[in-house]
Amino acid sequence: MLTIAFLGATGGCANACLAHTLRNGHNAVALARTPSKLESQLLEQPGLTREILDKHLRIHKGDATNVDDIINTLIIAPKTEIQPCTLVTSIISGIGGAPTMSWTRPNPCDKMTMRIPSLPHIELPNPHITEDTTRTLLQALQRISTEQFGSYDKYAYAAPQLTVISGTGIGSKNGMKDVPYLFRPMYSTLLPEPHADKSNMEKVLNEEREKKETLLARGLVIVRPSFLTGDHRIVPAGEDSGYSKLRVATDESPAAAIGYLVPRQLIGEWIYEEIVNCGGERWAGQGVLLTC
Ligand SMILES: NC(=O)c1ccc[n+]([C@@H]2O[C@H](COP(=O)([O-])OP(=O)(O)OC[C@H]3O[C@@H](n4cnc5c(N)ncnc54)[C@H](OP(=O)(O)O)[C@@H]3O)[C@@H](O)[C@H]2O)c1
């Protein structure tokens, strides 16, 4: 039986993916700072009921910058004298900061506390949130491998698959080549802070990917949505979500999926279909661009 771990499941993309996961009868565990917020979002989703949540979902209250909270989320059953530890099969992270628009910047002169006017740009309460939580996740996996499995060889069979949501205009191979021309000035002015964070997160993941012999997570997929629209709500089963309009490409050859906007619910549906339902092997090791 698959068990999928979700980080950032009160965000639109990951919540939509979690809703599809539960609606299709899979088990899930979610780390949430405010479990009641996650529960009410899920109960708004078509096809989800209290009974389904009770049967298929465990919510762990905690913070993704806390290594113990992540460890407790990922372990389904700790090792015993007769049984090895059971871990989640796959981890899906939609962690991100709560962006606010700012028209000022810190004063470059240390002695002046007053901020100075600047071009409008996005600021995050924690400008390192995805980098920090990715480092914490890898620390958690490292500790699980030693404390629960004793050796990397034993852990390697249980290492979960990892999917993270990043963005376009970030992949070092492409620079801005995966962003439409008309959006490039807006991306450069508005998004340096969230992009620096995502870029640092990808550096952390690339360093991990280079340790081929002792990988803590297998089948890493980096999802790159274009500008996100809408919220977490998926459509009722049997109705057209617009999934057939989704364009998909990889970092190696981004041309087929360079676009402006994409709904959060479609990102969640793609991650469900390709990673949870189909296993994700086709996309392992790749950055995947998604747009409409
Ligand atoms: N906006 C865009 O156009 C765009 C484009 C491409 C990619 N992205 C990226 O795509 C990702 C998903 O975006 P989204 O809009 O679906 O989600 P989102 O609204 O950015 O949600 C972020 C999630 O991260 C959680 N979170 C933040 N800090 C946390 C912490 N310390 N511990 C635990 N959880 C924490 C939030 O939980 P709380 O509910 O507790 O706050 C929330 O569930 C984000 O990384 C975003 O930056 C955005």
The ligand as a MOL file (V3000), in Angstrom:
LIG
                    3D

  0  0  0     0  0            999 V3000
M  V30 BEGIN CTAB
M  V30 COUNTS 48 52 0 0 0
M  V30 BEGIN ATOM
M  V30 1 N 2.9130 31.9800 -7.2100 0
M  V30 2 C 3.3700 31.5020 -8.3590 0
M  V30 3 O 2.9910 31.9640 -9.4360 0
M  V30 4 C 4.3470 30.3640 -8.3540 0
M  V30 5 C 4.8670 29.9330 -9.5560 0
M  V30 6 C 5.7110 28.8300 -9.5500 0
M  V30 7 C 6.0300 28.1930 -8.3670 0
M  V30 8 N 5.5190 28.6480 -7.1930 0 CHG=1
M  V30 9 C 5.8540 27.8870 -5.9790 0
M  V30 10 O 5.0360 26.7300 -5.9600 0
M  V30 11 C 4.9500 26.2400 -4.6200 0
M  V30 12 C 3.4870 25.9340 -4.3050 0
M  V30 13 O 2.7480 27.1340 -4.3800 0
M  V30 14 P 1.2270 27.1660 -3.8530 0
M  V30 15 O 0.7240 28.5190 -4.2220 0
M  V30 16 O 0.5350 25.9440 -4.2740 0 CHG=-1
M  V30 17 O 1.3890 27.0400 -2.2670 0
M  V30 18 P 1.6330 28.2030 -1.1950 0
M  V30 19 O 0.3790 28.9970 -1.0440 0
M  V30 20 O 2.9090 28.9050 -1.4970 0
M  V30 21 O 1.7520 27.2970 0.1310 0
M  V30 22 C 2.9290 27.2000 0.8430 0
M  V30 23 C 2.7810 26.0560 1.8300 0
M  V30 24 O 3.9820 25.9620 2.5870 0
M  V30 25 C 3.6130 25.8200 3.9500 0
M  V30 26 N 4.6830 26.2710 4.8150 0
M  V30 27 C 5.4140 27.4120 4.7450 0
M  V30 28 N 6.3370 27.4410 5.7220 0
M  V30 29 C 6.1870 26.2750 6.4170 0
M  V30 30 C 6.8530 25.7030 7.5270 0
M  V30 31 N 7.8690 26.3350 8.1280 0
M  V30 32 N 6.4430 24.4960 7.9870 0
M  V30 33 C 5.4110 23.8460 7.3830 0
M  V30 34 N 4.7480 24.3310 6.3210 0
M  V30 35 C 5.1310 25.5300 5.8430 0
M  V30 36 C 2.3530 26.6650 4.0950 0
M  V30 37 O 1.6910 26.3090 5.2920 0
M  V30 38 P 0.8030 27.3300 6.1720 0
M  V30 39 O -0.6220 27.1110 5.7180 0
M  V30 40 O 1.0320 26.8760 7.5670 0
M  V30 41 O 1.2990 28.7180 5.8990 0
M  V30 42 C 1.6270 26.2190 2.8310 0
M  V30 43 O 1.0410 24.9660 3.0360 0
M  V30 44 C 5.5480 27.3170 -3.7360 0
M  V30 45 O 6.8720 26.9430 -3.4210 0
M  V30 46 C 5.5670 28.5370 -4.6540 0
M  V30 47 O 6.6060 29.4370 -4.3100 0
M  V30 48 C 4.6780 29.7100 -7.1610 0
M  V30 END ATOM
M  V30 BEGIN BOND
M  V30 1 1 1 2
M  V30 2 2 2 3
M  V30 3 1 2 4
M  V30 4 1 4 5
M  V30 5 2 4 48
M  V30 6 2 5 6
M  V30 7 1 6 7
M  V30 8 2 7 8
M  V30 9 1 8 9
M  V30 10 1 8 48
M  V30 11 1 9 10
M  V30 12 1 9 46
M  V30 13 1 10 11
M  V30 14 1 11 12
M  V30 15 1 11 44
M  V30 16 1 12 13
M  V30 17 1 13 14
M  V30 18 2 14 15
M  V30 19 1 14 16
M  V30 20 1 14 17
M  V30 21 1 17 18
M  V30 22 2 18 19
M  V30 23 1 18 20
M  V30 24 1 18 21
M  V30 25 1 21 22
M  V30 26 1 22 23
M  V30 27 1 23 24
M  V30 28 1 23 42
M  V30 29 1 24 25
M  V30 30 1 25 26
M  V30 31 1 25 36
M  V30 32 1 26 27
M  V30 33 1 26 35
M  V30 34 2 27 28
M  V30 35 1 28 29
M  V30 36 1 29 30
M  V30 37 2 29 35
M  V30 38 1 30 31
M  V30 39 2 30 32
M  V30 40 1 32 33
M  V30 41 2 33 34
M  V30 42 1 34 35
M  V30 43 1 36 37
M  V30 44 1 36 42
M  V30 45 1 37 38
M  V30 46 2 38 39
M  V30 47 1 38 40
M  V30 48 1 38 41
M  V30 49 1 42 43
M  V30 50 1 44 45
M  V30 51 1 44 46
M  V30 52 1 46 47
M  V30 END BOND
M  V30 END CTAB
M  END
